[in-house]
Amino acid sequence: MGAGRVLGAELFPWGAKQLFGWQADAPLDLSDRPEAVAITALLRAGNVGEAREVLEDWLLRRLRVTDQEPGRGVQAARVLYTTPGEAKVTRLAQALNVSVRQLEREFVREVGVTPKTLARLIRFGAVQDRLGRQPGGTLTALAHDLNFTDQAHLNREFRALAHMAPGQYLKFLGRRQAAEGIS
C-alpha cells in the first residue's frame, strides 16, 4: 500500500450545519462536489499547498453565501466548548435570558444536536485526546480530571459513544501506531 495524503477541515457542528446543511442524523459526504474532486486531484499530484488554497477558498465562499450572526444556540454551544462540555443548560438559558425549552429548540435548529448530546461529544473528545496523549495514566485519575462522577461513569459514556471500553481503545491506538511505525 502506498503513501497517501489527506487534507481536512474540522468544523464545529454549527459550522457544518451552516455551511453545508449537515443534519446530525446523516453523514456529511462532500466527496462528489467539484471542489472535493479538485482537492483530491491536487493531493494525488502532490500539490498540497494548492489543495489547501482550494479548500480555504471553498469554505470562505460557502461562508459568504450563508453568513449569519450566531444565534443563542450557537452562543450556548460556544460556552459548552469553553467549559469542556460541563456548562448546565439551565445556566446557559438563564445567561441568554430564555427558557430551557426555547434554548434547546434553538440549539437543535442552529447546531444540529441537543445541548446534552454536544456536551457528551465534547467530553468524549477530551477523553480520546487524553488517552492518546497519556496512554499510561489511570482511568480513575482521568475520570477525576475530566469531572466524571467516577471511573464507571467514564467507562459507560465512552462505551456508549465508541462502542468499546477505554482499555480496548488504548489497545486499538497501540496497534494503529505500531502499524504506522509511530512510537
C-alpha positions, 0 to 999 in steps of 0.5 A, spaced: 500 500 500 502 506 498 503 513 501 497 517 501 495 524 503 489 527 506 487 534 507 481 536 512 477 541 515 474 540 522 468 544 523 464 545 529 457 542 528 454 549 527 459 550 522 457 544 518 450 545 519 451 552 516 455 551 511 453 545 508 446 543 511 449 537 515 443 534 519 446 530 525 442 524 523 446 523 516 453 523 514 456 529 511 459 526 504 462 532 500 466 527 496 462 528 489 462 536 489 467 539 484 471 542 489 472 535 493 474 532 486 479 538 485 482 537 492 483 530 491 486 531 484 491 536 487 493 531 493 494 525 488 499 530 484 502 532 490 500 539 490 498 540 497 499 547 498 494 548 492 489 543 495 489 547 501 488 554 497 482 550 494 479 548 500 480 555 504 477 558 498 471 553 498 469 554 505 470 562 505 465 562 499 460 557 502 461 562 508 459 568 504 453 565 501 450 563 508 453 568 513 449 569 519 450 572 526 450 566 531 444 565 534 443 563 542 444 556 540 450 557 537 452 562 543 450 556 548 454 551 544 460 556 544 460 556 552 459 548 552 466 548 548 469 553 553 467 549 559 469 542 556 462 540 555 460 541 563 456 548 562 448 546 565 443 548 560 439 551 565 445 556 566 446 557 559 438 559 558 438 563 564 445 567 561 441 568 554 435 570 558 430 564 555 427 558 557 430 551 557 425 549 552 426 555 547 434 554 548 434 547 546 429 548 540 434 553 538 440 549 539 437 543 535 435 548 529 442 552 529 447 546 531 444 540 529 444 536 536 441 537 543 445 541 548 446 534 552 448 530 546 454 536 544 456 536 551 457 528 551 461 529 544 465 534 547 467 530 553 468 524 549 473 528 545 477 530 551 477 523 553 480 520 546 485 526 546 487 524 553 488 517 552 492 518 546 496 523 549 497 519 556 496 512 554 499 510 561 495 514 566 489 511 570 482 511 568 480 513 575 485 519 575 482 521 568 475 520 570 477 525 576 480 530 571 475 530 566 469 531 572 466 524 571 462 522 577 467 516 577 471 511 573 464 507 571 461 513 569 467 514 564 467 507 562 459 507 560 459 514 556 465 512 552 462 505 551 456 508 549 459 513 544 465 508 541 462 502 542 468 499 546 471 500 553 477 505 554 482 499 555 480 496 548 481 503 545 488 504 548 489 497 545 486 499 538 491 506 538 497 501 540 496 497 534 494 503 529 501 506 531 505 500 531 502 499 524 504 506 522 511 505 525 509 511 530 512 510 537 
